[in-house]
Amino acid sequence: MADLITVEDPDDPRLRDYTGLTDVELRRKREPAEGLFIAEGEKVIRRAKEAGYEMRSMLLSAKWVDVMRDVIDELPAPVYAVSPELAEQVTGYHVHRGALASMQRKPLPTAADLLRTARRVVIMESVNDHTNIGAIFRSAAALGMDAVLLSPDCADPLYRRSVKVSMGAVFSVPYARLDTWPKGLESVREAGLTLLALTPDEKARPLDEAAPHTMDRVALMLGAEGGGLSTQALVAADEWVRIPMSHGVDSLNVGAAAAVAFYAVATGRPQA
């Protein structure tokens, strides 16, 4: 059973995992280096725990102690009970959901590990917006994608904002980073997947014509908001595909486009 510890000093070193959560640059460097990530909210904390992530500690406002009691009773890690005001001082923002947990990261699988069995793969290039990362993972989980591969410069899926937006779906879809870009795409093709580049370019085939759901193994490539896929990534693709647009709209937010494309890729696929 976890110890429930009341903390009244915002500078208490035991709260270090939770300091400066709004400082993106600090947390982006610190969290992977220290092997931790932050789960926010009851549902996300429970999903992280169910996914097998080890909890380092929990930070709760008083009213959340009873809500999380079953989790607390199973934990060997400390639980820090603080006032909402102190939580805001420590984290840098008002913690609306009242519950935070510091979780231990797991070693990432390699791309080769995932490519051995995956039939529907998402590949992201230079997606640095944490909200978009979270939205894409949530759609990937909901629509039956098997794995996600990230270019070396993609944002961290376990950053607090990504985890929160995904509602914990980042724990459901295995992911790995490609060591090199775009050379790493060669390993995807060698594993037997067809590389489809999602682009609004008029030269691309409409998704319904390309019929990716009929292909045996598919990797769908997504680029960052605004710029889209790089020229190098487009050249490396086997085919360009697009979502037909109406009313003069030329493109969708990458999160929305991903959901549409995942559905097209997975439609008709036998579900587990």
Secondary structure, DSSP 8 states (H G I E B T S, - for coil): ---EEE---TT-GGGGGGTTTT-HHHHHHHHHHHTEEEEESHHHHHHHHHTT--EEEEEEEGGGTTTTHHHHHH-SS-EEEE-HHHHHHHHSS--TT-EEEEEE------HHHHHTT-SEEEEESS---HHHHHHHHHHHHHTT--EEEE-TTS--TTSHHHHHHHTTGGGTS-EEE-SSTTTTHHHHHHTT-EEEEE---TTSEEHHHH-GGGSSSEEEEE-BTTTBS-HHHHHH-SEEEE----TT-----HHHHHHHHHHHHHTT----
